[in-house]
Amino acid sequence: MAEVLLRARLAERGVDARVSSAGTLAWGGPATGNASLAVAELGVDLEGHLSRQLTAELVDAADLVIGMTRDHVWRTTTLSPDASGRAFLLGELARLGLRAGPRRPDESERVWA
């Protein structure tokens, strides 16, 4: 759900970003009916979405990791300890982003985060 919502909101703002999701309890199946209904109310479609397990390779390839819970952030840094400077809770990232200000066009996400 978070992946498709973030992708849709970034696209609305003209932000070119690669967005993907993985979970700590992924079962490799489609979104639940309730999740599909919830995002459909926001104009977003979960058709074709499949859950997948978070791996060290996914974390290492990410410029930024947004966790919904502290356990998600902890699991991220357990899989890849060097990700601690780029793995944040959603609310924490919002506060830090306000403090840091906009990312410069010549600044990578890894440097800005």
MMTF fields as JSON, N, C-alpha, C and O atoms, coordinates in Angstrom:
{
  "mmtfVersion": "1.0.0",
  "mmtfProducer": "UNKNOWN",
  "numBonds": 451,
  "numAtoms": 452,
  "numGroups": 113,
  "numChains": 1,
  "numModels": 1,
  "chainsPerModel": [1],
  "groupsPerChain": [113],
  "chainIdList": ["A"],
  "bondAtomList": [4, 2, 8, 6, 12, 10, 16, 14, 20, 18, 24, 22, 28, 26, 32, 30, 36, 34, 40, 38, 44, 42, 48, 46, 52, 50, 56, 54, 60, 58, 64, 62, 68, 66, 72, 70, 76, 74, 80, 78, 84, 82, 88, 86, 92, 90, 96, 94, 100, 98, 104, 102, 108, 106, 112, 110, 116, 114, 120, 118, 124, 122, 128, 126, 132, 130, 136, 134, 140, 138, 144, 142, 148, 146, 152, 150, 156, 154, 160, 158, 164, 162, 168, 166, 172, 170, 176, 174, 180, 178, 184, 182, 188, 186, 192, 190, 196, 194, 200, 198, 204, 202, 208, 206, 212, 210, 216, 214, 220, 218, 224, 222, 228, 226, 232, 230, 236, 234, 240, 238, 244, 242, 248, 246, 252, 250, 256, 254, 260, 258, 264, 262, 268, 266, 272, 270, 276, 274, 280, 278, 284, 282, 288, 286, 292, 290, 296, 294, 300, 298, 304, 302, 308, 306, 312, 310, 316, 314, 320, 318, 324, 322, 328, 326, 332, 330, 336, 334, 340, 338, 344, 342, 348, 346, 352, 350, 356, 354, 360, 358, 364, 362, 368, 366, 372, 370, 376, 374, 380, 378, 384, 382, 388, 386, 392, 390, 396, 394, 400, 398, 404, 402, 408, 406, 412, 410, 416, 414, 420, 418, 424, 422, 428, 426, 432, 430, 436, 434, 440, 438, 444, 442, 448, 446],
  "bondOrderList": [1, 1, 1, 1, 1, 1, 1, 1, 1, 1, 1, 1, 1, 1, 1, 1, 1, 1, 1, 1, 1, 1, 1, 1, 1, 1, 1, 1, 1, 1, 1, 1, 1, 1, 1, 1, 1, 1, 1, 1, 1, 1, 1, 1, 1, 1, 1, 1, 1, 1, 1, 1, 1, 1, 1, 1, 1, 1, 1, 1, 1, 1, 1, 1, 1, 1, 1, 1, 1, 1, 1, 1, 1, 1, 1, 1, 1, 1, 1, 1, 1, 1, 1, 1, 1, 1, 1, 1, 1, 1, 1, 1, 1, 1, 1, 1, 1, 1, 1, 1, 1, 1, 1, 1, 1, 1, 1, 1, 1, 1, 1, 1],
  "groupList": [{"groupName": "MET", "atomNameList": ["N", "CA", "C", "O"], "elementList": ["N", "C", "C", "O"], "formalChargeList": [0, 0, 0, 0], "bondAtomList": [1, 0, 2, 1, 3, 2], "bondOrderList": [1, 1, 2], "singleLetterCode": "M", "chemCompType": "L-PEPTIDE LINKING"}, {"groupName": "ALA", "atomNameList": ["N", "CA", "C", "O"], "elementList": ["N", "C", "C", "O"], "formalChargeList": [0, 0, 0, 0], "bondAtomList": [1, 0, 2, 1, 3, 2], "bondOrderList": [1, 1, 2], "singleLetterCode": "A", "chemCompType": "L-PEPTIDE LINKING"}, {"groupName": "GLU", "atomNameList": ["N", "CA", "C", "O"], "elementList": ["N", "C", "C", "O"], "formalChargeList": [0, 0, 0, 0], "bondAtomList": [1, 0, 2, 1, 3, 2], "bondOrderList": [1, 1, 2], "singleLetterCode": "E", "chemCompType": "L-PEPTIDE LINKING"}, {"groupName": "VAL", "atomNameList": ["N", "CA", "C", "O"], "elementList": ["N", "C", "C", "O"], "formalChargeList": [0, 0, 0, 0], "bondAtomList": [1, 0, 2, 1, 3, 2], "bondOrderList": [1, 1, 2], "singleLetterCode": "V", "chemCompType": "L-PEPTIDE LINKING"}, {"groupName": "LEU", "atomNameList": ["N", "CA", "C", "O"], "elementList": ["N", "C", "C", "O"], "formalChargeList": [0, 0, 0, 0], "bondAtomList": [1, 0, 2, 1, 3, 2], "bondOrderList": [1, 1, 2], "singleLetterCode": "L", "chemCompType": "L-PEPTIDE LINKING"}, {"groupName": "ARG", "atomNameList": ["N", "CA", "C", "O"], "elementList": ["N", "C", "C", "O"], "formalChargeList": [0, 0, 0, 0], "bondAtomList": [1, 0, 2, 1, 3, 2], "bondOrderList": [1, 1, 2], "singleLetterCode": "R", "chemCompType": "L-PEPTIDE LINKING"}, {"groupName": "GLY", "atomNameList": ["N", "CA", "C", "O"], "elementList": ["N", "C", "C", "O"], "formalChargeList": [0, 0, 0, 0], "bondAtomList": [1, 0, 2, 1, 3, 2], "bondOrderList": [1, 1, 2], "singleLetterCode": "G", "chemCompType": "PEPTIDE LINKING"}, {"groupName": "ASP", "atomNameList": ["N", "CA", "C", "O"], "elementList": ["N", "C", "C", "O"], "formalChargeList": [0, 0, 0, 0], "bondAtomList": [1, 0, 2, 1, 3, 2], "bondOrderList": [1, 1, 2], "singleLetterCode": "D", "chemCompType": "L-PEPTIDE LINKING"}, {"groupName": "SER", "atomNameList": ["N", "CA", "C", "O"], "elementList": ["N", "C", "C", "O"], "formalChargeList": [0, 0, 0, 0], "bondAtomList": [1, 0, 2, 1, 3, 2], "bondOrderList": [1, 1, 2], "singleLetterCode": "S", "chemCompType": "L-PEPTIDE LINKING"}, {"groupName": "THR", "atomNameList": ["N", "CA", "C", "O"], "elementList": ["N", "C", "C", "O"], "formalChargeList": [0, 0, 0, 0], "bondAtomList": [1, 0, 2, 1, 3, 2], "bondOrderList": [1, 1, 2], "singleLetterCode": "T", "chemCompType": "L-PEPTIDE LINKING"}, {"groupName": "TRP", "atomNameList": ["N", "CA", "C", "O"], "elementList": ["N", "C", "C", "O"], "formalChargeList": [0, 0, 0, 0], "bondAtomList": [1, 0, 2, 1, 3, 2], "bondOrderList": [1, 1, 2], "singleLetterCode": "W", "chemCompType": "L-PEPTIDE LINKING"}, {"groupName": "PRO", "atomNameList": ["N", "CA", "C", "O"], "elementList": ["N", "C", "C", "O"], "formalChargeList": [0, 0, 0, 0], "bondAtomList": [1, 0, 2, 1, 3, 2], "bondOrderList": [1, 1, 2], "singleLetterCode": "P", "chemCompType": "L-PEPTIDE LINKING"}, {"groupName": "ASN", "atomNameList": ["N", "CA", "C", "O"], "elementList": ["N", "C", "C", "O"], "formalChargeList": [0, 0, 0, 0], "bondAtomList": [1, 0, 2, 1, 3, 2], "bondOrderList": [1, 1, 2], "singleLetterCode": "N", "chemCompType": "L-PEPTIDE LINKING"}, {"groupName": "HIS", "atomNameList": ["N", "CA", "C", "O"], "elementList": ["N", "C", "C", "O"], "formalChargeList": [0, 0, 0, 0], "bondAtomList": [1, 0, 2, 1, 3, 2], "bondOrderList": [1, 1, 2], "singleLetterCode": "H", "chemCompType": "L-PEPTIDE LINKING"}, {"groupName": "GLN", "atomNameList": ["N", "CA", "C", "O"], "elementList": ["N", "C", "C", "O"], "formalChargeList": [0, 0, 0, 0], "bondAtomList": [1, 0, 2, 1, 3, 2], "bondOrderList": [1, 1, 2], "singleLetterCode": "Q", "chemCompType": "L-PEPTIDE LINKING"}, {"groupName": "ILE", "atomNameList": ["N", "CA", "C", "O"], "elementList": ["N", "C", "C", "O"], "formalChargeList": [0, 0, 0, 0], "bondAtomList": [1, 0, 2, 1, 3, 2], "bondOrderList": [1, 1, 2], "singleLetterCode": "I", "chemCompType": "L-PEPTIDE LINKING"}, {"groupName": "PHE", "atomNameList": ["N", "CA", "C", "O"], "elementList": ["N", "C", "C", "O"], "formalChargeList": [0, 0, 0, 0], "bondAtomList": [1, 0, 2, 1, 3, 2], "bondOrderList": [1, 1, 2], "singleLetterCode": "F", "chemCompType": "L-PEPTIDE LINKING"}],
  "groupTypeList": [0, 1, 2, 3, 4, 4, 5, 1, 5, 4, 1, 2, 5, 6, 3, 7, 1, 5, 3, 8, 8, 1, 6, 9, 4, 1, 10, 6, 6, 11, 1, 9, 6, 12, 1, 8, 4, 1, 3, 1, 2, 4, 6, 3, 7, 4, 2, 6, 13, 4, 8, 5, 14, 4, 9, 1, 2, 4, 3, 7, 1, 1, 7, 4, 3, 15, 6, 0, 9, 5, 7, 13, 3, 10, 5, 9, 9, 9, 4, 8, 11, 7, 1, 8, 6, 5, 1, 16, 4, 4, 6, 2, 4, 1, 5, 4, 6, 4, 5, 1, 6, 11, 5, 5, 11, 7, 2, 8, 2, 5, 3, 10, 1],
  "groupIdList": [1, 2, 3, 4, 5, 6, 7, 8, 9, 10, 11, 12, 13, 14, 15, 16, 17, 18, 19, 20, 21, 22, 23, 24, 25, 26, 27, 28, 29, 30, 31, 32, 33, 34, 35, 36, 37, 38, 39, 40, 41, 42, 43, 44, 45, 46, 47, 48, 49, 50, 51, 52, 53, 54, 55, 56, 57, 58, 59, 60, 61, 62, 63, 64, 65, 66, 67, 68, 69, 70, 71, 72, 73, 74, 75, 76, 77, 78, 79, 80, 81, 82, 83, 84, 85, 86, 87, 88, 89, 90, 91, 92, 93, 94, 95, 96, 97, 98, 99, 100, 101, 102, 103, 104, 105, 106, 107, 108, 109, 110, 111, 112, 113],
  "secStructList": [7, 2, 2, 2, 2, 2, 2, 2, 2, 2, 2, 2, 6, 6, 7, 7, 7, 7, 7, 7, 7, 7, 5, 1, 1, 7, 7, 1, 7, 5, 7, 7, 2, 2, 2, 2, 2, 2, 2, 2, 6, 6, 6, 7, 7, 7, 6, 6, 7, 5, 7, 7, 5, 7, 7, 2, 2, 2, 2, 2, 2, 7, 1, 7, 3, 3, 3, 1, 1, 2, 2, 2, 2, 2, 2, 2, 2, 2, 2, 7, 4, 4, 4, 4, 4, 1, 3, 3, 3, 2, 2, 2, 2, 2, 2, 2, 2, 2, 2, 2, 7, 7, 7, 7, 6, 6, 1, 7, 2, 2, 2, 2, 7],
  "xCoordList": [0.805, 0.0, 0.855, 0.625, 1.838, 2.691, 3.43, 3.601, 3.864, 4.603, 3.764, 4.214, 2.56, 1.744, 1.27, 1.142, 1.009, 0.611, 1.76, 1.555, 2.959, 4.108, 4.418, 4.67, 4.403, 4.677, 3.674, 4.056, 2.399, 1.362, 1.549, 1.42, 1.85, 2.01, 3.26, 3.245, 4.335, 5.547, 5.304, 5.755, 4.596, 4.29, 3.432, 3.63, 2.483, 1.651, 2.493, 2.132, 3.62, 4.492, 5.637, 6.51, 5.639, 6.674, 8.021, 9.049, 8.034, 9.284, 9.584, 8.778, 10.743, 11.174, 11.928, 13.076, 11.279, 11.904, 11.52, 10.415, 12.437, 12.165, 11.662, 12.37, 10.458, 9.841, 9.5, 8.869, 9.909, 9.542, 9.318, 9.711, 8.685, 8.409, 8.755, 8.783, 9.012, 9.254, 8.888, 8.927, 8.54, 8.097, 8.845, 9.576, 8.648, 9.288, 8.479, 8.997, 7.212, 6.359, 5.741, 4.622, 6.439, 5.896, 5.566, 6.319, 4.447, 4.025, 4.006, 3.634, 4.394, 4.464, 3.115, 2.972, 2.133, 0.79, 0.326, 1.03, -0.867, -1.422, -1.896, -1.978, -2.204, -2.756, -4.105, -4.824, -4.432, -5.734, -6.847, -6.613, -8.036, -9.19, -9.397, -9.727, -9.205, -9.362, -8.335, -8.663, -7.09, -6.054, -6.4, -6.253, -6.86, -7.239, -8.374, -8.357, -9.361, -10.483, -10.022, -10.461, -9.131, -8.66, -7.934, -8.187, -7.048, -6.309, -7.149, -6.912, -8.125, -9.021, -9.784, -10.071, -10.112, -10.785, -9.903, -10.399, -8.597, -7.642, -7.23, -6.343, -7.88, -7.594, -6.38, -5.802, -5.979, -4.784, -5.186, -6.08, -4.534, -4.867, -3.746, -2.575, -4.103, -3.121, -3.057, -2.41, -3.711, -3.709, -2.273, -1.472, -1.969, -0.651, 0.393, 1.508, 0.047, 1.013, 1.183, 0.2, 2.416, 2.725, 3.701, 4.659, 3.446, 4.366, 5.664, 5.693, 6.73, 8.002, 8.763, 8.519, 9.685, 10.458, 11.597, 12.264, 11.82, 12.947, 14.241, 14.349, 15.22, 16.516, 17.638, 17.423, 18.817, 19.996, 20.269, 20.685, 20.039, 20.281, 19.357, 19.788, 18.092, 17.148, 17.56, 17.513, 17.957, 18.382, 19.624, 19.694, 20.598, 21.84, 21.6, 22.334, 20.589, 20.295, 19.486, 19.347, 18.959, 18.079, 18.866, 19.807, 18.466, 19.035, 18.394, 19.022, 17.146, 16.377, 15.422, 14.773, 15.325, 14.401, 13.449, 13.879, 12.15, 11.128, 10.389, 9.743, 10.482, 9.784, 8.513, 8.449, 7.517, 6.264, 6.32, 5.583, 7.195, 7.342, 8.83, 9.682, 9.126, 10.522, 11.117, 12.306, 10.275, 10.762, 11.23, 12.221, 10.534, 10.964, 12.341, 13.188, 12.573, 13.869, 14.945, 16.047, 14.613, 15.567, 15.931, 17.107, 14.938, 15.192, 16.068, 16.944, 15.831, 16.618, 18.086, 18.965, 18.347, 19.736, 20.37, 21.595, 19.568, 20.1, 20.577, 21.616, 19.806, 20.193, 21.403, 22.24, 21.491, 22.568, 22.945, 22.368, 23.901, 24.244, 24.605, 24.366, 25.17, 25.529, 24.304, 24.449, 23.113, 21.885, 21.345, 20.33, 21.997, 21.45, 21.293, 20.429, 22.097, 21.985, 20.965, 20.781, 20.293, 19.298, 18.024, 17.244, 17.821, 16.598, 15.886, 16.44, 14.654, 13.92, 12.463, 11.908, 11.865, 10.412, 9.819, 10.452, 8.621, 7.995, 7.905, 8.296, 7.397, 7.269, 8.613, 8.758, 9.587, 10.942, 11.533, 12.163, 11.328, 11.847, 11.216, 11.898, 9.931, 9.25, 9.85, 10.104, 10.077, 10.683, 12.113, 12.488, 12.907, 14.284, 14.333, 15.197, 13.404, 13.353, 13.038, 13.616, 12.121, 11.811, 13.026, 13.292, 13.755, 14.945, 16.065, 16.762, 16.238, 17.33, 17.03, 17.945, 15.756, 15.386, 15.434, 15.777, 15.099, 15.054, 16.421, 17.457, 16.386, 17.614, 18.0, 17.155, 19.267, 19.759, 19.763, 19.923, 19.589, 19.586, 20.869, 20.827, 21.996, 23.27, 23.595, 24.677, 22.663, 22.884, 22.136, 20.929, 22.842, 22.189, 21.327, 21.521, 20.377, 19.516, 20.32, 20.013, 21.344, 22.155, 22.894, 23.038, 23.358, 24.067, 23.08, 23.353, 21.924, 20.928, 20.333, 20.172, 20.003, 19.355, 20.342, 20.014],
  "yCoordList": [-1.184, 0.0, 1.257, 2.177, 1.287, 2.473, 2.732, 3.881, 1.669, 1.826, 2.527, 3.502, 2.045, 2.63, 4.035, 4.893, 4.274, 5.623, 6.613, 7.7, 6.243, 7.133, 7.366, 8.5, 6.31, 6.453, 7.409, 8.267, 7.263, 8.121, 9.575, 10.479, 9.805, 11.182, 11.835, 13.027, 11.081, 11.635, 11.961, 12.998, 11.087, 11.327, 12.586, 13.356, 12.798, 14.006, 15.269, 16.307, 15.173, 16.327, 16.374, 17.237, 15.452, 15.433, 14.939, 15.236, 14.189, 13.673, 12.329, 11.402, 12.227, 10.988, 10.168, 10.47, 9.133, 8.305, 6.85, 6.539, 5.982, 4.535, 4.17, 4.365, 3.648, 3.301, 1.824, 1.336, 1.119, -0.288, -0.596, 0.173, -1.723, -2.072, -3.529, -4.362, -3.797, -5.155, -5.155, -4.118, -6.299, -6.364, -7.395, -8.232, -7.315, -8.253, -9.535, -10.544, -9.505, -10.691, -10.997, -11.508, -10.7, -10.865, -12.324, -13.225, -12.541, -13.897, -14.161, -15.257, -13.197, -13.389, -13.415, -13.98, -12.81, -12.81, -11.412, -10.427, -11.342, -10.04, -9.265, -9.798, -8.013, -7.174, -7.73, -8.346, -7.508, -7.959, -7.119, -6.014, -7.649, -6.915, -5.607, -4.595, -5.616, -4.385, -3.329, -2.147, -3.752, -2.803, -2.212, -1.008, -3.051, -2.563, -1.557, -0.542, -1.836, -0.902, 0.415, 1.486, 0.332, 1.542, 2.481, 3.686, 1.956, 2.825, 3.238, 4.291, 2.417, 2.79, 4.063, 4.879, 4.233, 5.456, 6.685, 7.81, 6.464, 7.551, 7.662, 8.442, 6.876, 6.942, 6.16, 6.455, 5.167, 4.378, 2.913, 2.435, 2.207, 0.818, -0.114, 0.13, -1.171, -2.159, -3.383, -4.375, -3.319, -4.444, -4.819, -3.962, -6.084, -6.574, -6.493, -6.984, -5.878, -5.776, -7.135, -7.81, -7.525, -8.746, -8.392, -7.648, -8.932, -8.667, -9.448, -10.465, -8.941, -9.654, -9.402, -8.425, -10.299, -10.268, -9.256, -9.168, -8.507, -7.586, -8.39, -9.351, -7.991, -8.676, -7.651, -6.457, -8.122, -7.254, -6.626, -5.47, -7.372, -6.851, -5.675, -4.682, -5.783, -4.678, -3.45, -2.326, -3.666, -2.551, -1.89, -0.663, -2.681, -2.13, -1.322, -0.374, -1.687, -0.987, 0.295, 1.104, 0.48, 1.626, 2.854, 2.755, 4.008, 5.271, 5.702, 6.371, 5.315, 5.701, 4.574, 4.024, 4.219, 3.19, 3.833, 4.413, 3.724, 4.294, 3.149, 2.345, 3.076, 2.05, 2.603, 3.777, 1.762, 2.169, 1.962, 2.607, 1.061, 0.792, 0.752, 0.618, 0.869, 0.771, -0.591, -0.701, -1.633, -2.965, -3.006, -3.668, -2.31, -2.273, -1.637, -2.145, -0.538, 0.137, -0.75, -0.877, -1.358, -2.255, -3.411, -3.752, -4.019, -5.145, -4.71, -5.456, -3.519, -2.973, -2.879, -3.318, -2.306, -2.126, -3.435, -3.549, -4.41, -5.734, -6.424, -7.084, -6.266, -6.87, -6.173, -6.815, -4.862, -4.077, -2.946, -1.861, -3.184, -2.191, -0.808, 0.194, -0.73, 0.578, 1.375, 2.517, 0.8, 1.5, 2.379, 3.052, 2.386, 3.125, 4.623, 5.262, 5.185, 6.6, 6.928, 8.096, 5.903, 6.135, 5.322, 5.14, 4.841, 4.104, 4.866, 5.076, 5.274, 6.126, 5.702, 5.095, 6.032, 5.955, 7.065, 8.103, 6.862, 7.859, 9.221, 10.232, 9.258, 10.528, 11.169, 12.389, 10.349, 10.832, 11.461, 12.516, 10.809, 11.333, 12.678, 13.586, 12.806, 14.079, 15.2, 16.29, 14.947, 15.971, 16.3, 17.472, 15.289, 15.521, 16.254, 17.104, 15.924, 16.594, 18.067, 18.9, 18.394, 19.808, 20.544, 21.685, 19.89, 20.499, 20.648, 21.663, 19.635, 19.654, 20.564, 21.101, 20.737, 21.54, 20.721, 19.54, 21.316, 20.584, 20.063, 20.661, 18.942, 18.365, 19.17, 19.465, 19.522, 20.25, 19.322, 18.111, 19.869, 19.038, 18.231, 17.135, 18.745, 18.039, 17.111, 16.526, 16.978, 16.202, 14.871, 14.855, 13.758, 12.448, 12.252, 12.916, 11.334, 11.037, 10.498, 10.798, 9.706, 9.15, 10.246, 10.16, 11.263, 12.367, 13.238, 13.64, 13.54, 14.411, 13.758, 14.41, 12.463, 11.766, 11.638, 11.084],
  "zCoordList": [0.0, 0.0, 0.0, -0.785, 0.883, 0.989, -0.322, -0.73, -0.971, -2.229, -3.286, -3.888, -3.515, -4.583, -4.216, -5.089, -2.931, -2.507, -2.705, -3.245, -2.273, -2.432, -3.901, -4.308, -4.7, -6.131, -6.776, -7.572, -6.435, -7.012, -6.594, -7.419, -5.327, -4.846, -5.418, -5.726, -5.564, -6.178, -7.647, -8.134, -8.352, -9.763, -9.92, -10.86, -9.007, -9.052, -8.964, -9.517, -8.264, -8.064, -9.065, -8.972, -10.021, -11.046, -10.551, -11.161, -9.455, -8.903, -9.543, -9.466, -10.174, -10.798, -9.757, -9.43, -9.24, -8.207, -8.418, -8.865, -8.095, -8.117, -6.727, -5.739, -6.644, -5.367, -5.379, -6.316, -4.352, -4.228, -2.759, -1.883, -2.504, -1.115, -0.857, -1.763, 0.395, 0.871, 2.341, 3.003, 2.833, 4.218, 5.04, 4.512, 6.316, 7.228, 7.373, 7.852, 6.966, 7.027, 5.667, 5.601, 4.599, 3.25, 2.969, 3.337, 2.322, 1.997, 0.501, 0.083, -0.313, -1.754, -2.438, -3.522, -1.814, -2.38, -2.741, -2.516, -3.302, -3.68, -2.466, -1.359, -2.689, -1.618, -1.177, -1.964, 0.067, 0.571, -0.039, -0.529, -0.003, -0.512, 0.215, -0.403, 1.539, 2.327, 1.938, 1.844, 1.71, 1.293, -0.067, -0.278, -0.987, -2.319, -2.242, -2.938, -1.398, -1.227, -0.621, -1.04, 0.369, 1.054, 0.091, 0.103, -0.73, -1.638, -2.838, -3.43, -3.199, -4.298, -3.95, -4.827, -2.67, -2.219, -2.409, -2.462, -2.512, -2.725, -4.19, -4.536, -5.045, -6.47, -6.91, -7.956, -6.133, -6.438, -6.596, -5.899, -7.504, -7.809, -7.355, -7.646, -6.646, -6.198, -7.114, -6.778, -8.247, -9.19, -9.554, -9.928, -9.442, -9.81, -8.704, -8.873, -7.572, -6.475, -5.792, -5.49, -5.554, -4.806, -3.69, -3.899, -2.514, -1.41, -1.628, -2.322, -1.013, -1.061, 0.228, 0.937, 0.512, 1.746, 1.652, 0.62, 2.703, 2.783, 2.842, 3.603, 2.036, 2.001, 2.104, 1.893, 2.425, 2.483, 1.118, 1.04, 0.055, -1.291, -1.599, -2.185, -1.206, -1.421, -0.608, -1.108, 0.63, 1.49, 0.903, 0.834, 0.482, -0.065, -1.339, -1.616, -2.107, -3.361, -3.141, -4.059, -1.945, -1.668, -1.227, -0.439, -1.746, -1.292, 0.018, 0.839, 0.205, 1.376, 1.715, 0.825, 2.995, 3.444, 4.444, 5.441, 4.167, 5.04, 5.704, 5.032, 7.019, 7.775, 8.398, 8.761, 8.516, 9.149, 10.659, 11.405, 11.108, 12.545, 12.896, 12.017, 14.177, 14.627, 14.283, 13.986, 14.325, 13.974, 12.521, 12.213, 11.63, 10.221, 10.088, 9.352, 10.788, 10.734, 11.365, 10.832, 12.5, 13.161, 12.235, 12.111, 11.584, 10.688, 9.514, 9.078, 9.013, 7.908, 8.301, 7.558, 9.472, 9.9, 10.366, 10.387, 10.733, 11.053, 9.777, 9.768, 8.703, 7.425, 6.81, 6.174, 7.002, 6.408, 7.368, 7.294, 8.263, 9.282, 8.734, 9.409, 7.535, 6.997, 6.532, 6.094, 6.618, 6.238, 7.355, 7.171, 8.501, 9.649, 9.381, 9.98, 8.508, 8.193, 7.118, 6.775, 6.577, 5.53, 5.728, 4.793, 6.936, 7.286, 8.404, 9.484, 8.122, 9.045, 9.146, 8.23, 10.27, 10.379, 9.521, 9.332, 9.003, 8.142, 8.83, 8.247, 10.056, 10.776, 11.069, 10.996, 11.399, 11.664, 10.404, 10.47, 9.253, 7.996, 7.662, 7.185, 7.908, 7.636, 8.478, 7.965, 9.755, 10.629, 10.195, 10.147, 9.882, 9.453, 8.115, 7.9, 7.218, 5.918, 6.06, 5.362, 6.962, 7.2, 7.737, 7.357, 8.613, 9.2, 8.17, 8.151, 7.312, 6.325, 5.145, 4.522, 4.838, 3.679, 2.41, 2.453, 1.286, 0.013, -0.405, -0.116, -1.087, -1.643, -2.873, -3.718, -2.973, -4.153, -5.363, -5.21, -6.553, -7.764, -7.948, -8.507, -7.493, -7.648, -6.471, -6.422, -5.532, -4.313, -4.403, -4.645, -4.211, -4.272, -3.031, -2.013, -3.132, -1.996, -0.815, 0.339, -1.104, -0.014, 0.746, 1.966, 0.051, 0.718, 1.477, 2.608, 0.864, 1.493, 2.732, 3.764, 2.634, 3.759, 4.884, 5.934]
}
